[in-house]
Amino acid sequence: MAAAYERIADDLRTAIRAGRLRPGDRLPAETKLAERFGRSVPTVREALRALRDEGLIEKRHGIGTFVRCRRTPARRSNLRHQWEKDRVRASPEQRARTGATEHDTGLEADELVIRARYREVAADADVAGAFGVPEGTTLLERRFRTRCAAESAPFGLTTSYLVRDMIAGNPDLLDASKEPWPGGSQSQLYSVGIELDRVEERVTARPPTPEEAAELEVPPGTSVLVLRKVSYDVVGRVVDVADLVLPGDRTELLFTTSLERW
C-alpha cells in the first residue's frame, strides 16, 4: 500500500497532467492541503517535495507553491554544424534572420535575449591540451547566455575559447558588442580565412554545481549534460574549443548518421 504522502502526490500529479492545475497556478497552502487530504502538514510537505523533485511544481519563497511552467525545449542535432557552414557565404542580412538557437528551438530572433562577455585569458592545461598549444597562450574567452525573452533561465551555459593570434586580423572578433554575429562562430572564423573541416563533440552527464543549478533553474535531482566541442579547420588545426552545460530537463540531443549504400 502506498504511503500517505505518495497518495497525495499522485492526486496532485494527476490534476497537473490532466490540466486541472495549469502551469502558473498556485497550489493551496500546506495547511489547506492537510485539511483536504486529512493528513498532517509534514506529510503534505513530503508530497510537495516529491513533486518538486519531478519538476512539476516550484516553491517561491514568501509567495507559495506553483505549478511549474513548461520551458521552451531545445533539440540539438549534429547536423547543425553543416547547416551553419552552408550559410557562411550568404549575405549578412540572410544570416541575421536566424541562428543556431532559433534552429534548435523554433523561436524567432526577436524572441531571444542574447548576452555575451569577452575577456582575454591564459590557457590552462586542459584547454591548452585541447588546442595543442603551450600553457599560458593568450586566448579569447567568450561566455554566452541565450534565453527565451519570456523566460528567465538560459538554454545553456556556453564558454568558447579562440586563440587570440588566430583571429586578431579582424578586430571585430575581439569585441563582444558585435554579438550576435550573423551566422555564428563559423562565419566569424571565415572572416579571417578559416574554414571548418570537422567538429568533434563529447557528451557526459553529471549533477549540476549549485551555481549551475541556480542559473539554469533546474529542479532538484536534474542532471546536466556537459558537452565539449572541438572544431578543426581544413589543415587540421584546432580553432575553437567550447564547453557547454545544458539542462537535462529541456535539452534533447539528436544524432543522425548517414550510411553508405552497399
C-alpha positions in Angstrom: 0.0 0.0 0.0 1.3 3.4 -1.0 2.5 5.8 1.8 0.2 8.7 2.6 2.5 11.3 1.0 2.6 9.2 -2.2 -1.2 9.2 -2.4 -1.3 13.0 -2.0 1.5 13.4 -4.6 -0.5 11.1 -7.0 -3.6 13.1 -6.6 -1.8 16.4 -7.3 0.2 14.9 -10.1 -2.9 13.7 -11.9 -4.5 17.1 -11.6 -1.4 18.7 -13.1 -1.2 16.3 -16.0 -4.9 16.4 -16.7 -4.8 20.2 -16.8 -7.0 20.8 -13.8 -4.0 22.6 -12.3 -2.4 24.6 -15.1 1.2 26.0 -15.4 1.5 29.1 -13.2 -1.4 28.1 -10.9 -0.9 28.5 -7.2 -1.4 25.4 -5.1 -3.5 25.8 -1.9 -1.5 26.5 1.3 0.0 23.4 3.0 -2.5 23.7 5.9 -5.4 23.7 3.4 -4.0 20.6 1.6 -3.6 18.9 5.0 -7.3 19.6 5.8 -8.3 18.4 2.3 -6.4 15.1 2.5 -6.9 14.6 6.2 -3.2 14.3 6.8 -0.5 16.2 8.7 1.4 19.2 7.3 4.7 17.3 7.4 3.1 14.6 5.2 1.9 17.2 2.8 5.3 18.7 2.7 6.8 15.4 1.8 4.3 15.0 -1.1 5.2 18.5 -2.4 8.9 17.7 -2.1 8.4 14.7 -4.3 6.6 16.8 -6.9 9.3 19.4 -6.8 11.9 16.8 -7.4 10.0 15.7 -10.5 10.0 19.3 -11.8 6.2 19.6 -11.7 6.0 22.4 -9.1 8.2 25.1 -7.7 8.3 26.9 -4.4 8.6 30.7 -4.5 9.8 31.8 -1.1 7.4 34.1 0.7 4.8 33.6 -2.0 3.7 30.0 -2.2 3.9 26.8 -4.3 3.1 26.9 -8.1 2.7 24.5 -10.9 5.9 24.9 -12.9 5.6 26.5 -16.3 6.9 24.3 -19.2 10.1 25.8 -20.6 10.9 26.0 -24.2 12.8 22.8 -25.1 15.9 22.7 -27.3 16.8 19.9 -29.8 20.5 20.0 -30.6 21.3 18.0 -33.7 24.7 17.1 -35.0 23.5 18.3 -38.4 23.5 21.9 -37.1 27.2 22.3 -38.0 26.8 21.7 -41.7 23.6 23.9 -41.6 25.8 26.6 -40.1 28.6 26.1 -42.7 26.1 26.2 -45.6 25.2 29.8 -44.5 28.7 31.2 -44.1 28.9 32.7 -47.5 25.3 34.0 -47.5 24.7 37.8 -47.1 24.8 39.2 -43.6 21.1 40.0 -43.9 20.3 36.4 -44.7 22.5 35.1 -41.9 21.0 37.6 -39.4 17.5 36.3 -39.9 18.1 33.1 -37.9 20.8 31.4 -35.9 21.7 28.2 -34.2 19.4 28.8 -31.2 16.5 29.6 -33.4 17.3 26.4 -35.4 17.3 24.3 -32.1 14.2 25.8 -30.5 11.9 27.0 -33.3 11.9 30.5 -31.9 12.3 33.7 -33.9 15.3 36.0 -33.4 13.2 38.7 -31.8 12.0 36.1 -29.2 15.6 35.7 -27.8 17.8 37.6 -25.4 21.5 37.1 -26.0 24.2 38.1 -23.6 27.9 37.8 -24.5 31.0 38.6 -22.4 34.6 38.5 -23.7 37.9 38.6 -21.9 41.5 37.5 -22.6 42.8 34.6 -20.5 45.9 32.5 -20.3 45.3 28.9 -21.5 45.2 26.4 -18.6 46.5 22.8 -19.0 43.1 21.5 -20.1 42.3 24.0 -22.8 45.9 24.3 -24.0 46.0 20.5 -24.4 42.8 20.6 -26.5 44.3 23.3 -28.8 47.7 21.7 -28.8 49.3 25.0 -27.7 51.6 25.8 -24.8 50.0 26.6 -21.4 49.8 30.3 -21.0 48.9 31.0 -24.6 46.6 34.0 -24.8 43.0 33.0 -25.6 39.8 34.9 -26.1 37.3 33.5 -23.7 33.7 34.1 -24.8 30.7 33.4 -22.4 27.3 33.2 -23.9 23.9 33.1 -22.3 20.8 32.9 -24.6 17.3 32.7 -23.3 13.7 33.0 -24.5 12.5 36.5 -23.8 9.5 35.2 -21.9 11.7 33.1 -19.6 14.4 33.8 -17.1 16.8 30.9 -17.5 19.2 30.4 -20.4 19.2 27.4 -22.7 22.7 26.6 -21.5 25.9 27.9 -20.2 28.4 28.2 -23.0 32.1 29.1 -22.8 34.1 29.2 -26.0 37.8 29.7 -26.5 39.7 31.1 -29.5 43.4 31.5 -29.9 43.8 35.3 -30.0 46.6 35.3 -32.5 44.5 33.3 -35.0 41.7 35.9 -35.0 43.5 39.2 -34.3 43.4 40.0 -38.0 39.8 41.1 -37.6 39.5 43.4 -34.5 35.7 43.0 -34.6 36.2 39.4 -33.4 37.6 40.7 -30.1 34.6 42.9 -29.5 31.6 41.5 -27.6 29.4 44.4 -28.7 29.4 42.8 -32.2 27.3 39.9 -30.9 25.1 38.3 -32.0 27.3 37.8 -35.1 25.2 36.9 -38.1 25.9 33.3 -38.9 27.7 32.5 -35.6 31.2 31.2 -34.9 31.8 29.7 -38.3 31.1 33.0 -40.0 33.3 34.7 -37.5 36.2 32.4 -38.3 35.6 32.7 -42.1 36.2 36.4 -41.7 39.8 35.6 -41.0 40.1 32.9 -43.7 39.3 29.9 -41.5 37.1 27.1 -42.9 36.0 24.3 -40.7 36.6 20.7 -41.7 35.0 18.8 -38.9 33.5 19.2 -35.4 34.0 16.7 -32.6 31.6 16.6 -29.6 31.9 14.6 -26.4 28.9 14.5 -24.1 28.8 13.4 -20.4 26.3 13.8 -17.7 26.6 14.8 -14.1 24.8 16.6 -11.3 25.0 20.4 -11.6 27.0 22.6 -9.3 24.9 24.8 -7.0 25.8 27.8 -9.2 24.8 26.0 -12.4 21.5 24.8 -10.9 20.7 28.3 -9.8 21.5 29.9 -13.2 19.8 27.2 -15.2 16.8 27.0 -12.8 16.7 23.2 -12.9 14.6 21.2 -10.4 16.4 19.2 -7.6 17.7 15.9 -8.9 18.0 17.1 -12.5 21.3 16.3 -14.2 23.1 18.5 -16.7 24.7 17.4 -20.0 28.3 18.6 -20.4 29.4 18.9 -24.0 33.0 19.6 -25.1 33.0 20.8 -28.7 36.3 20.9 -30.6 36.4 22.5 -34.1 39.1 21.7 -36.6 40.0 23.7 -39.8 40.8 22.2 -43.2 44.5 21.9 -42.4 43.9 20.1 -39.1 44.3 22.9 -36.6 42.0 23.1 -33.6 40.5 26.6 -34.0 37.7 26.6 -31.4 37.1 24.8 -28.1 33.8 25.2 -26.4 32.3 23.9 -23.2 28.5 23.8 -22.8 26.5 22.9 -19.8 22.9 22.0 -20.8 19.9 21.4 -18.5 18.8 17.8 -18.8 15.1 18.7 -18.3 14.8 20.7 -21.5 17.6 19.5 -23.8 17.4 16.8 -26.4 20.5 15.6 -28.3 19.7 14.2 -31.8 22.4 12.3 -33.7 21.9 11.4 -37.3 24.5 9.2 -39.2 24.3 8.8 -42.9 25.4 5.3 -44.1 26.9 4.5 -47.4 24.9 2.0 -49.5 26.4 -1.3 -50.5 
